[in-house]
Amino acid sequence: MNRVVITGLGIYSCIGKNLSEVRDSLYHGKSGIVLDQARKEMGYRSGLTGLVEKPVLKGVLDRR
């Protein structure tokens, strides 16, 4: 059996990178859904996606 340790709670989504950004996006009706032409070119039927930027984790995570 593997053990899991939860060290904190957070959020990183297409409408915000933290709780306050996500809350503001929800209050202001921001959906976060965009049209990504690359998806259409890859053969997906829809180019709509919730695009999430790749996070910069240098200095945030240690090697443990």
N, C-alpha and C positions, 0 to 999 in steps of 0.2 A: 504494500500500500504506500502511495506517495503522500507526503504531507504538503499542505499549502499554507502559506502565511500571508495574510493581508496586512500590509503595512500602512495603508492609507486609502482614501477614496478620492477620486478625481474624475474629470471628464475631458475628453479631447474628441471633438466631432466636427462635422462640416458646418456647424453654426457657431462654433466657439471653441477656444482652447482652454477655458476654465469656466467655473460655475457662473461668474458674473457675466462673461460674454454670452454664454448659452442662455442665461435668464433674460438678458437684454434682447437677444435675437428673438426669443419666443414672445416677449412682450411687444416687440415691434413687427411681428409677423414675417420675419426672415425665414425662408425655408431651407436654404443651403443647397438646394438642388440646382445643378447647372447642366448645360448641354456640352458634352465632351465629344468633339468630332472624332477623336482617336478611337473611341469605343465603336462608333459607326464603321470606321475603317477596318476595325478588327473583326467585324461581322456580327456584332450585337444588333438586335432589332431596334433597340432604342439607345440614343446617345445620352439619355438623362442619367445622372449619377449624383451622389452626394460626395463631392470631391473633398478629401481631407489632405491637407498639406503634410509632407513628411516632417516629423518633429526633429528639432535639433537637440540631441541628447548629450552632447559633449559637456562634461562637467556636472551633469545632473545625476547620472548613474555611476556607481562605483562598480568595480569588477567582481564583487562578491555576489 
